[in-house]
Amino acid sequence: MANPRDPSAAPFVVQRNLVDQVVDYLTEAILASRFAPGERLSEAGLAAELGISRAPVREAARLMESRGLLVSRPRRGFFVRTLDVAELSDVFDLRIGLERHAFERVMTRFDAAIEQRLHRQISRLCEVAAGDDEGLKIEEDLAFHRLVFELADNARLARAFDDLSFELRLCITLITRTHETPESIAASHWRLLEALKSGDPQRCRDEVDYHIGVARDSVIERLADHAGVARG
C-alpha cells in the first residue's frame, strides 16, 4: 500500500481529481441535453476537446455507466443511456420503497427543528419553480427529498437514494418537466410535510405513493408522447 506521505502518490490524486472533473462535465452536459439519448460519446473527441489524454475520459465513462447515465457496447464505445417505460417504472418503484422508509423514520423523530428545515426547503423550491431554470427546479426538488433522507438518520439509506438520484435526474431531464405549474409543485410538497406533521404512518405512506406516482405517470406519459412525435 502506498505511503500517503510519499510524493509519488500525488499523480494518483491528480488523476483521480481529473476523472471526477470529467464526470462532472459529462453529467452536466447530459442533463443539459447537450448529448442526446442514444448518442455515442467519442473518447478521442472528448479528450481533444478537454485537452487531456483518453485514459481519464475512459475511466469517467465507466464510472458514469455504473451510475446509470451511460451504457457500453462492445467495440463501439459508450452511449448516453436511453430509458424505456419498463426501466422508468423500475426506477420509480425503487424510489417509492426508499422514500416510504425514509419518511417513516423522519416521522418517528419529527419536531419543530425538522419542520423548520423542511419548510425552508419547500419555500426555496417554490421560489425556483416560478422561474425558467428547469435544471434548478429539478435540483431543488431532489434537494427536498435528499433532506428527508438526511433527517432519517440512516447513512446507507441516504446512500441508496444518492445512487438512484443520478437515474432520477436522467428520467426527469429526458422529459424536461414533471409538473405543469409552480402551484402544483408547492401543493405536492406541502402535503408531504403535512403528512409528516400528522403522525399518521398510513397517511404518510399514501402521500408518498401519490407524490411519486404522479411524477412517474407524468414522466412515462411524456416519454410516450416523445416517442410518438419521433415516430411521426
N, C-alpha and C positions, 0 to 999 in steps of 0.2 A: 504493500500500500504506500502511495506517495506521501512524503512528509509535507504537511501543509505549509511549513516554513521554507521549504525548498523552492527557490526561484524557478526551477524547471517546471513546477506545477502551474505557473502562470499562463502558459499558452493554452492549457485546457480551459482555464477560466475565461480567457478571451474568446476562445472558440465557442464555449457554452453560451456566453452573452450574445455572440453573433447569431447563433442559431435561434435564440429567443427573439432577437430583433427581427429576423426573417419571418418567424412565426407570427409576430405581431403585425408585420407589414402585410403578409398574405391574408391573415384573418380579416384585417380591416378592409382589404381590397375585395374579398369575397362578400363580406357583409354589406359593403357599399355597392355591390353588383358590378364592380369593375371586371370581375371574372364571372361569366355566365355559368349556370348549372350545366354540367357535362363538358365544359371547356377543358382542353388539355393544357397543362402548365408546362411550358418549355423550361427545362432545367438550365440549359445553356443560355437561353434568352434572359431568364431572371438573374442568373449570375452576372451576365454582362450589364444588365440594367442597374443592378445594385453595386457593381464594381467589386465583386467577391468571387471566390472560387466556387465550383459546383458542389463541393462536399457539404458546406453548411445548408445550402438550398435543399439538397437531398435529405439531410437529417431533419430539417424543418418539415419537409413534406411528410416524412414518416411519422413525426410527432402529430402532425395535423390529421393524418389518417387515423391514428389511434383516438383522436378526439371526434372523429366522425365528419370532418369537413372535406376530406379528400378520399379518393379511392385509387388504388393502384391496379394497373393492368399489365400482365407480363409482356415485357418487351415493348410496351407502349408508353409507360411512364405514369404520371399522376394526373388525375382529373378531378374537377370540382364535383362534389357529390350531388347527385340528383335524387331527391326523395320521392317515393311513391306513396300512395294513400296508406298502404299497409304499414310502411315504415313510420309515417307520421302518427298513425294510431298507436303504434308501439311506444313511441317516444312520449306521447301524452298520457298513455295508460300508466307508464312508469312514473311519470310526474305526479299523477293523482295519488299513487301509493305513497310516494315520498312526502308529498305535501300534507296528506291526511295525518301521517305520523308526526310531522313537524308541528302542525297546528295543535294537535292533541297535547304534545309536550309543552308548548307555549301556554296553552290553557291552564295547565296544572300549576304554572308559576306566574300567571298573569297578575300584574299590579300596575300602579299608576305610572311607574317609570317605563315599563314596557309599552303601555298605551301611548305615552307621550312620544316615544321613538317611532312607533308605527304611524301615529297621527302625523308626525313631521314628514315622514317619507311619502305618505299618501298626498299630503299637501304639495310637496315638491313634484310628485308625479302629475298632479292636476295642473300645476303651472306649466310644466313642459308639454302636457297634452294639448294645450291651447295654441302651441306654436307649430312650426312647419318642419322641425327636425325629427324625421321619423326614426333615425338611429338613436337619438337621445331618448325618445319615447320608449323604445324597446329596453334601453339600458336602465332607465328609471323604474320601469315596470318590473324587470328582473331584480333590481336592487331591493324593491319591497319584499319580494319573495325570498331573496338571499338573506335579508334581515330576519325574516321569520325563522329560517334555518339557524342563523346565528343565535337567536334568542332561545331556540330549542335546546341549546347547550349539549349538542352531540356532534363531535368533530367528524365522525365517519359519515353521519347523515348529511352534514353540510358538504363534505367532500363528494358524496354521491350526487348531490344537486349541482355542484360546480362542474363535475364531469358531464352531466346531462345538459348543462346550460349552453355549451358550445352548439349542440344539436338544436336546442330550442331557438337560439339566435338564428341558425340557418333556416329552420322551419318558418319562423316569422318573417325573416328578411326576404325569402323567396317569394312571399305573397305580399309583402310590403306593409299591410295593415291588418290588425285583428279587431279593431273597434271602429265604429262609424263616427263617433263624436267624442269630444273631451268629456262630456257629461256622462257617457256610458262608462268611460274609464273610471271616473270618480266614483260613480254609484257602485260599481262592481267591487272596488277595494274598500269602500266604507262598509259595505255589507260584510266583508270578511272580518273587519275589525269589530263590528257589532256582534258577530257570531262569537268571537273570542270573548268579548265582554259578558256575553250571556252565561257563560259557564256550562252550556249545554253541548255535550260532545256530539250528539246526533245532529243538532243544528249546524255545528261547525263542519262536520263531515259533509252534510248536504250542501253547504255553501261552497266548500272547496270543490266538490264534484261539479256543481253548477258552473262555478267560475272557470275552471279549467276545461270543462266540457264545452262551454260556449267558445272559448279560444280554439279548441281542437276542431269543432264543427266549422268555425269561420275559416280557419286555415285550409281545411280539407275542401271546403266549398270553393275557395279562391283557387286552390290548386286545380280543381276540376274545371273551373272557368278558364284558367290559364291554358290548360291542356286543350280545351275546346277551341280557343282562339288560335292556338298554334296549329291545330289540325285544319282549321278553316283557312 
